[in-house]
């Protein structure tokens, strides 16, 4: 198949590209930045230019459909927030002959913004920490204050007490507030075929990288979370990928964030769950039941996130150097772990972003911001963009 990725900037896109190319497919990617992450791999044939998604999603859509037609692609594979605009225009995609895998817009809208997700989970009885829309009268701290729309931990702030709230936050009727829950963070990933779950995987974040991302992961069995994800996906008639961040509390899973898209599928692949393959099967209408559960205990890491995280968390040059030495030697927390983002065997240019980030942060640790901000800005969904998409969908 000839596959066009909706994003070439993010970690998920880079991992999806490797999986697709490894299965024999031809892969191109869309991105406003010609030097995006997917530029540095032999698995992506070409980066096709598009406007930044968050600034004008409809202009992005026009460019994406033109690129799809120009390249005679078989599938437009959603790897980031662009799934939102694709779900909003099914008639236009059908007319243009575009094949993709996204949920009905009503299902996506019920979890895309944090206020809607809070209400949807509550209506379905899916466990989550106590929360509210609007902070008036809220007195449970520590808590997380969340903007309704945010990408890659953007717009989320931990507040230790009422004194930590700004006046604007206290008066806001739109912000979401949620009590802090104790326990490790699990990332749950699933793929649905018109409401039927066809794949599920969970992994534990055992190392935190830049912007809260998982620099190290370990696959786990988490049947309770799988059950609740099935409840959510089947209840919404979901089609395509659906992911969630879950706190493994002493009383069971507590859902804290829903992502209506695929998130970093390579730990799942190493554990025996092929999320990318499941997406292709759904696109082709050839699913044959749910995949079996993956193996627990499979450790993977992303050196790029680890290096940037060491700089972000104020560990200085020594911290960055220590992280690099451990990664290189497969020592310390990296013993027995597999690189999931940039394996260089057969793909030597894949190491370029890690080398660049390493050199930059060793010289100036604060440079981590440059590496993370640009990629997120390329694909992030903004509140203004979401409003445009909702208007397009006739909300």
SULFEN-V307581 format. One record per backbone hydrogen bond with DSSP energy under -0.5 kcal/mol. NH is the residue of the N-H (numbers start at 1). CO is the residue of the C=O. Records with the same first field share a line. If there is no record, write none. Layout:
NH: CO, CO
This chain:
3: 1, 26
4: 75
5: 3, 28
6: 77
8: 30
14: 10
15: 11
16: 12
17: 13
18: 14
19: 15
20: 16
21: 17
22: 18
23: 19, 20
24: 21
25: 20
26: 1
28: 3
29: 46
30: 5
31: 48
34: 32
36: 33
38: 8
39: 36
40: 37
41: 39
44: 41
45: 27, 43
46: 27
48: 29, 46
50: 31
53: 378
56: 52
60: 56
61: 57
62: 58
63: 59
64: 60
65: 61
66: 62
67: 63
68: 64
69: 65
70: 66
71: 67
72: 68, 69
73: 68
74: 2
75: 2
76: 99
77: 4, 75
78: 76
79: 77
83: 80
84: 81
86: 82
87: 83
88: 84
89: 85, 86
90: 87
93: 89
94: 90
95: 91
96: 92
97: 93, 94
98: 93
99: 97
101: 76
105: 87
108: 104
109: 105
110: 106
111: 108
112: 108
113: 109
114: 148
117: 113
118: 114
119: 115
120: 116
121: 117
122: 118
123: 119
124: 120
125: 121, 122
126: 121
132: 177
134: 132, 175
135: 172
138: 135
141: 139
142: 159
143: 159
144: 178
145: 143, 157
146: 144, 176
147: 155
154: 151
156: 153
157: 145
159: 143
164: 161
165: 162
170: 166
171: 167
172: 168, 169
176: 146
177: 132
178: 144
179: 130
180: 142
184: 248
186: 184, 246
187: 203
188: 186, 244
189: 201
190: 242
191: 199
192: 240
193: 196
194: 192
195: 238
196: 193
197: 195
198: 191
199: 191
201: 189
202: 220
203: 187
204: 218
205: 185
206: 204, 216
207: 216
209: 207, 213
210: 305
212: 209
213: 210
215: 207, 213
216: 207
217: 300
218: 204
219: 298
220: 202
226: 222
227: 223
228: 224
229: 225
230: 226
231: 227
232: 228
233: 229
234: 230
235: 231
236: 232
237: 233, 234
238: 233
240: 192
242: 190
243: 259
244: 188
245: 257
246: 186
247: 254
248: 184, 246
249: 247, 252
252: 249
254: 247
255: 127
256: 245
257: 245
259: 243
260: 258
261: 259
267: 264
269: 265
270: 266
271: 267
272: 268, 269
273: 268
274: 272
275: 273
278: 274
279: 275
280: 276
281: 277
282: 278
283: 279
284: 280
285: 281, 282
286: 281
288: 289
291: 198
295: 271
297: 219
298: 295
299: 297
300: 217
301: 338
302: 215
306: 302
307: 303
308: 304
309: 305
310: 306
311: 307
312: 308
313: 309
314: 311
315: 310
319: 315
320: 316
321: 317
322: 318
323: 319
324: 320
325: 321
326: 322
327: 323
328: 324
329: 325
330: 326, 327
331: 326
334: 331
335: 332
337: 334
338: 299
340: 301
341: 301
347: 344
350: 347
351: 348
352: 349
355: 351
356: 352
357: 353
358: 354
359: 355
360: 356
361: 357
362: 358
363: 359
364: 360
367: 364
368: 365
369: 366
370: 367
371: 367
372: 368
373: 369
374: 370
375: 371
376: 372
377: 373
378: 374
379: 375, 376
380: 376
382: 380
386: 382
387: 383
388: 384
389: 385
390: 386
391: 387
392: 388
393: 389
394: 391
395: 390
